[in-house]
Amino acid sequence: RLESSCKTYETDLIISEFSLVDGYEYEFLDEVIVKGKSEPVKIYTIQK
C-alpha cells in the first residue's frame, strides 16, 4: 500500500510507523490515510 508513494516522495523506500526498528535513522515524510485504515499512518524513509 505504501510502495506506490515512493515516486511521490522521491525515495526508494517508504515504511510506516509500525515497522520502525532500532539501529536506523529515519526521516519523517508525512501522515497518510492508507487503503483499509481510517486513521492516518506516519510514513518514513531511512536517512542516507
N, CA, C and O atoms as a CHARMM CRD file, in Angstrom:
* protein
*
  192
    1    1 ARG  N      0.81300  -1.20800   0.00000 PROA 1      0.00000
    2    1 ARG  CA     0.00000   0.00000   0.00000 PROA 1      0.00000
    3    1 ARG  C      0.84700   1.25900   0.00000 PROA 1      0.00000
    4    1 ARG  O      0.41600   2.29700  -0.50100 PROA 1      0.00000
    5    2 LEU  N      2.04600   1.17800   0.55600 PROA 2      0.00000
    6    2 LEU  CA     2.90100   2.36400   0.59900 PROA 2      0.00000
    7    2 LEU  C      3.84300   2.45900  -0.59200 PROA 2      0.00000
    8    2 LEU  O      4.32400   3.54300  -0.92100 PROA 2      0.00000
    9    3 GLU  N      4.10500   1.33800  -1.23400 PROA 3      0.00000
   10    3 GLU  CA     5.08500   1.30100  -2.32800 PROA 3      0.00000
   11    3 GLU  C      4.76400   2.30500  -3.43400 PROA 3      0.00000
   12    3 GLU  O      5.67300   2.90400  -4.00900 PROA 3      0.00000
   13    4 SER  N      3.50800   2.48600  -3.72900 PROA 4      0.00000
   14    4 SER  CA     3.12900   3.40500  -4.80500 PROA 4      0.00000
   15    4 SER  C      3.44000   4.86200  -4.46800 PROA 4      0.00000
   16    4 SER  O      3.44600   5.71000  -5.36100 PROA 4      0.00000
   17    5 SER  N      3.69700   5.16200  -3.20600 PROA 5      0.00000
   18    5 SER  CA     4.01700   6.53300  -2.78500 PROA 5      0.00000
   19    5 SER  C      5.48800   6.87900  -2.96500 PROA 5      0.00000
   20    5 SER  O      5.85600   8.04700  -2.83600 PROA 5      0.00000
   21    6 CYS  N      6.32500   5.91600  -3.25300 PROA 6      0.00000
   22    6 CYS  CA     7.76500   6.17100  -3.38700 PROA 6      0.00000
   23    6 CYS  C      8.05400   7.24300  -4.43000 PROA 6      0.00000
   24    6 CYS  O      8.88600   8.12000  -4.19900 PROA 6      0.00000
   25    7 LYS  N      7.39100   7.18400  -5.55200 PROA 7      0.00000
   26    7 LYS  CA     7.63000   8.16300  -6.61300 PROA 7      0.00000
   27    7 LYS  C      7.21400   9.56600  -6.15900 PROA 7      0.00000
   28    7 LYS  O      7.91000  10.54200  -6.43500 PROA 7      0.00000
   29    8 THR  N      6.09200   9.66000  -5.47300 PROA 8      0.00000
   30    8 THR  CA     5.60300  10.94900  -4.98000 PROA 8      0.00000
   31    8 THR  C      6.61100  11.61100  -4.04900 PROA 8      0.00000
   32    8 THR  O      6.83000  12.82000  -4.12100 PROA 8      0.00000
   33    9 TYR  N      7.22300  10.81300  -3.17400 PROA 9      0.00000
   34    9 TYR  CA     8.16000  11.34200  -2.18200 PROA 9      0.00000
   35    9 TYR  C      9.61500  11.24800  -2.64100 PROA 9      0.00000
   36    9 TYR  O     10.53300  11.56700  -1.88600 PROA 9      0.00000
   37   10 GLU  N      9.81700  10.81200  -3.87700 PROA 10     0.00000
   38   10 GLU  CA    11.14700  10.70800  -4.48500 PROA 10     0.00000
   39   10 GLU  C     12.13200   9.94300  -3.59800 PROA 10     0.00000
   40   10 GLU  O     13.22200  10.42100  -3.28600 PROA 10     0.00000
   41   11 THR  N     11.71200   8.75000  -3.20900 PROA 11     0.00000
   42   11 THR  CA    12.54700   7.88400  -2.38900 PROA 11     0.00000
   43   11 THR  C     12.36800   6.44100  -2.84500 PROA 11     0.00000
   44   11 THR  O     11.38000   6.10000  -3.49500 PROA 11     0.00000
   45   12 ASP  N     13.33200   5.60300  -2.49700 PROA 12     0.00000
   46   12 ASP  CA    13.27300   4.19400  -2.89300 PROA 12     0.00000
   47   12 ASP  C     12.52700   3.32400  -1.88900 PROA 12     0.00000
   48   12 ASP  O     12.09600   2.21700  -2.21300 PROA 12     0.00000
   49   13 LEU  N     12.37500   3.83700  -0.65900 PROA 13     0.00000
   50   13 LEU  CA    11.79300   3.01800   0.40100 PROA 13     0.00000
   51   13 LEU  C     10.91100   3.86800   1.29800 PROA 13     0.00000
   52   13 LEU  O     11.33100   4.92700   1.76400 PROA 13     0.00000
   53   14 ILE  N      9.70400   3.41300   1.53900 PROA 14     0.00000
   54   14 ILE  CA     8.80600   4.05700   2.49400 PROA 14     0.00000
   55   14 ILE  C      8.33500   2.99300   3.46700 PROA 14     0.00000
   56   14 ILE  O      7.92100   1.90400   3.06800 PROA 14     0.00000
   57   15 ILE  N      8.40500   3.32300   4.75700 PROA 15     0.00000
   58   15 ILE  CA     7.93200   2.39500   5.78400 PROA 15     0.00000
   59   15 ILE  C      6.99200   3.13600   6.73100 PROA 15     0.00000
   60   15 ILE  O      7.09100   4.35100   6.90400 PROA 15     0.00000
   61   16 SER  N      6.09500   2.39200   7.32800 PROA 16     0.00000
   62   16 SER  CA     5.14200   3.00100   8.25000 PROA 16     0.00000
   63   16 SER  C      5.72800   3.04500   9.65500 PROA 16     0.00000
   64   16 SER  O      6.73900   2.40600   9.94800 PROA 16     0.00000
   65   17 GLU  N      5.07600   3.80700  10.50600 PROA 17     0.00000
   66   17 GLU  CA     5.50000   3.93300  11.89400 PROA 17     0.00000
   67   17 GLU  C      5.50500   2.57900  12.61100 PROA 17     0.00000
   68   17 GLU  O      6.20000   2.41500  13.61400 PROA 17     0.00000
   69   18 PHE  N      4.75200   1.63000  12.11500 PROA 18     0.00000
   70   18 PHE  CA     4.64400   0.31800  12.75100 PROA 18     0.00000
   71   18 PHE  C      5.81200  -0.60400  12.40600 PROA 18     0.00000
   72   18 PHE  O      5.95700  -1.67300  13.00000 PROA 18     0.00000
   73   19 SER  N      6.64400  -0.19300  11.44700 PROA 19     0.00000
   74   19 SER  CA     7.76800  -1.02600  11.00400 PROA 19     0.00000
   75   19 SER  C      9.12400  -0.50000  11.46000 PROA 19     0.00000
   76   19 SER  O     10.15400  -1.07300  11.10500 PROA 19     0.00000
   77   20 LEU  N      9.14400   0.57700  12.23800 PROA 20     0.00000
   78   20 LEU  CA    10.41200   1.16100  12.67200 PROA 20     0.00000
   79   20 LEU  C     11.11500   0.24500  13.66900 PROA 20     0.00000
   80   20 LEU  O     10.48000  -0.32300  14.55800 PROA 20     0.00000
   81   21 VAL  N     12.42400   0.10800  13.51400 PROA 21     0.00000
   82   21 VAL  CA    13.24100  -0.68200  14.43600 PROA 21     0.00000
   83   21 VAL  C     14.46500   0.13700  14.82900 PROA 21     0.00000
   84   21 VAL  O     14.85100   1.06700  14.12000 PROA 21     0.00000
   85   22 ASP  N     15.06700  -0.20600  15.94900 PROA 22     0.00000
   86   22 ASP  CA    16.28600   0.46800  16.39200 PROA 22     0.00000
   87   22 ASP  C     17.43300   0.17100  15.43900 PROA 22     0.00000
   88   22 ASP  O     17.44400  -0.85800  14.76200 PROA 22     0.00000
   89   23 GLY  N     18.40000   1.08300  15.39300 PROA 23     0.00000
   90   23 GLY  CA    19.58800   0.86500  14.58900 PROA 23     0.00000
   91   23 GLY  C     19.61300   1.65100  13.29000 PROA 23     0.00000
   92   23 GLY  O     20.60600   1.61100  12.56400 PROA 23     0.00000
   93   24 TYR  N     18.53900   2.36300  12.98800 PROA 24     0.00000
   94   24 TYR  CA    18.45900   3.17700  11.77200 PROA 24     0.00000
   95   24 TYR  C     18.02800   4.59000  12.14200 PROA 24     0.00000
   96   24 TYR  O     17.38600   4.81300  13.16800 PROA 24     0.00000
   97   25 GLU  N     18.39300   5.53100  11.28800 PROA 25     0.00000
   98   25 GLU  CA    17.89600   6.89200  11.43900 PROA 25     0.00000
   99   25 GLU  C     16.85200   7.11400  10.35200 PROA 25     0.00000
  100   25 GLU  O     17.08800   6.83000   9.17800 PROA 25     0.00000
  101   26 TYR  N     15.70500   7.62300  10.75900 PROA 26     0.00000
  102   26 TYR  CA    14.58200   7.78600   9.84900 PROA 26     0.00000
  103   26 TYR  C     14.29100   9.25500   9.59400 PROA 26     0.00000
  104   26 TYR  O     14.56000  10.11600  10.43200 PROA 26     0.00000
  105   27 GLU  N     13.74100   9.51800   8.42800 PROA 27     0.00000
  106   27 GLU  CA    13.27700  10.85600   8.07800 PROA 27     0.00000
  107   27 GLU  C     11.76100  10.79200   7.92600 PROA 27     0.00000
  108   27 GLU  O     11.24200  10.03700   7.10400 PROA 27     0.00000
  109   28 PHE  N     11.06100  11.58700   8.72200 PROA 28     0.00000
  110   28 PHE  CA     9.60500  11.64800   8.63900 PROA 28     0.00000
  111   28 PHE  C      9.20600  12.25700   7.30200 PROA 28     0.00000
  112   28 PHE  O      9.76500  13.27200   6.88600 PROA 28     0.00000
  113   29 LEU  N      8.24500  11.64100   6.63300 PROA 29     0.00000
  114   29 LEU  CA     7.77800  12.14600   5.34500 PROA 29     0.00000
  115   29 LEU  C      6.40600  12.80400   5.43600 PROA 29     0.00000
  116   29 LEU  O      6.20800  13.91500   4.94400 PROA 29     0.00000
  117   30 ASP  N      5.45400  12.10800   6.07100 PROA 30     0.00000
  118   30 ASP  CA     4.07800  12.59800   6.02200 PROA 30     0.00000
  119   30 ASP  C      3.18800  11.71100   6.88200 PROA 30     0.00000
  120   30 ASP  O      3.62800  10.68500   7.40000 PROA 30     0.00000
  121   31 GLU  N      1.94400  12.11800   7.02400 PROA 31     0.00000
  122   31 GLU  CA     0.89500  11.26900   7.57700 PROA 31     0.00000
  123   31 GLU  C     -0.10900  11.04900   6.45600 PROA 31     0.00000
  124   31 GLU  O     -0.58300  12.00600   5.84500 PROA 31     0.00000
  125   32 VAL  N     -0.42900   9.80400   6.19000 PROA 32     0.00000
  126   32 VAL  CA    -1.32000   9.47800   5.07700 PROA 32     0.00000
  127   32 VAL  C     -2.40400   8.50200   5.52400 PROA 32     0.00000
  128   32 VAL  O     -2.23200   7.75500   6.48800 PROA 32     0.00000
  129   33 ILE  N     -3.50400   8.52600   4.81500 PROA 33     0.00000
  130   33 ILE  CA    -4.55800   7.52800   5.01500 PROA 33     0.00000
  131   33 ILE  C     -4.29700   6.41700   4.00500 PROA 33     0.00000
  132   33 ILE  O     -4.29900   6.65900   2.79800 PROA 33     0.00000
  133   34 VAL  N     -4.07400   5.20900   4.49300 PROA 34     0.00000
  134   34 VAL  CA    -3.84700   4.08500   3.58800 PROA 34     0.00000
  135   34 VAL  C     -5.14200   3.29300   3.43200 PROA 34     0.00000
  136   34 VAL  O     -5.99600   3.27200   4.31800 PROA 34     0.00000
  137   35 LYS  N     -5.25500   2.65300   2.29200 PROA 35     0.00000
  138   35 LYS  CA    -6.45500   1.88000   1.97400 PROA 35     0.00000
  139   35 LYS  C     -6.71000   0.84900   3.07600 PROA 35     0.00000
  140   35 LYS  O     -5.81100   0.10200   3.46100 PROA 35     0.00000
  141   36 GLY  N     -7.92400   0.81800   3.56800 PROA 36     0.00000
  142   36 GLY  CA    -8.30200  -0.14100   4.59100 PROA 36     0.00000
  143   36 GLY  C     -8.13400   0.37300   6.01200 PROA 36     0.00000
  144   36 GLY  O     -8.49200  -0.32400   6.96200 PROA 36     0.00000
  145   37 LYS  N     -7.59600   1.58000   6.17800 PROA 37     0.00000
  146   37 LYS  CA    -7.41000   2.16800   7.51100 PROA 37     0.00000
  147   37 LYS  C     -8.21100   3.46100   7.59500 PROA 37     0.00000
  148   37 LYS  O     -8.38800   4.15500   6.59400 PROA 37     0.00000
  149   38 SER  N     -8.69000   3.78000   8.78400 PROA 38     0.00000
  150   38 SER  CA    -9.44400   5.02400   8.94800 PROA 38     0.00000
  151   38 SER  C     -8.60100   6.12000   9.58800 PROA 38     0.00000
  152   38 SER  O     -8.91900   7.30100   9.45600 PROA 38     0.00000
  153   39 GLU  N     -7.53900   5.74300  10.27500 PROA 39     0.00000
  154   39 GLU  CA    -6.65500   6.70300  10.93500 PROA 39     0.00000
  155   39 GLU  C     -5.41100   6.94100  10.08700 PROA 39     0.00000
  156   39 GLU  O     -4.95600   6.03300   9.39300 PROA 39     0.00000
  157   40 PRO  N     -4.85400   8.15800  10.13300 PROA 40     0.00000
  158   40 PRO  CA    -3.62200   8.42500   9.38200 PROA 40     0.00000
  159   40 PRO  C     -2.45000   7.60500   9.92000 PROA 40     0.00000
  160   40 PRO  O     -2.37900   7.30800  11.11200 PROA 40     0.00000
  161   41 VAL  N     -1.54900   7.25000   9.03400 PROA 41     0.00000
  162   41 VAL  CA    -0.34900   6.49300   9.37300 PROA 41     0.00000
  163   41 VAL  C      0.85700   7.37100   9.05800 PROA 41     0.00000
  164   41 VAL  O      0.93200   7.96700   7.98300 PROA 41     0.00000
  165   42 LYS  N      1.80100   7.45100   9.99400 PROA 42     0.00000
  166   42 LYS  CA     3.03000   8.21200   9.76000 PROA 42     0.00000
  167   42 LYS  C      3.95600   7.37400   8.89100 PROA 42     0.00000
  168   42 LYS  O      4.16000   6.18700   9.14500 PROA 42     0.00000
  169   43 ILE  N      4.51500   8.00900   7.85800 PROA 43     0.00000
  170   43 ILE  CA     5.43200   7.29200   6.97600 PROA 43     0.00000
  171   43 ILE  C      6.81800   7.92500   7.02400 PROA 43     0.00000
  172   43 ILE  O      6.97000   9.13300   7.20700 PROA 43     0.00000
  173   44 TYR  N      7.81700   7.07100   6.85500 PROA 44     0.00000
  174   44 TYR  CA     9.21600   7.46600   6.97600 PROA 44     0.00000
  175   44 TYR  C     10.02900   6.83300   5.86200 PROA 44     0.00000
  176   44 TYR  O      9.59500   5.88400   5.20900 PROA 44     0.00000
  177   45 THR  N     11.22300   7.38200   5.66000 PROA 45     0.00000
  178   45 THR  CA    12.23200   6.74000   4.84100 PROA 45     0.00000
  179   45 THR  C     13.50100   6.67500   5.67700 PROA 45     0.00000
  180   45 THR  O     13.64000   7.41600   6.65100 PROA 45     0.00000
  181   46 ILE  N     14.41900   5.80600   5.31200 PROA 46     0.00000
  182   46 ILE  CA    15.69000   5.71100   6.03000 PROA 46     0.00000
  183   46 ILE  C     16.58700   6.83400   5.54300 PROA 46     0.00000
  184   46 ILE  O     16.71500   7.05500   4.33900 PROA 46     0.00000
  185   47 GLN  N     17.21200   7.54900   6.48500 PROA 47     0.00000
  186   47 GLN  CA    18.11100   8.63700   6.11000 PROA 47     0.00000
  187   47 GLN  C     19.34200   8.08500   5.43800 PROA 47     0.00000
  188   47 GLN  O     19.83700   7.01600   5.79300 PROA 47     0.00000
  189   48 LYS  N     19.83400   8.82800   4.45700 PROA 48     0.00000
  190   48 LYS  CA    21.01900   8.40500   3.71100 PROA 48     0.00000
  191   48 LYS  C     22.26300   8.90700   4.37900 PROA 48     0.00000
  192   48 LYS  O     23.36800   8.65200   3.89900 PROA 48     0.00000
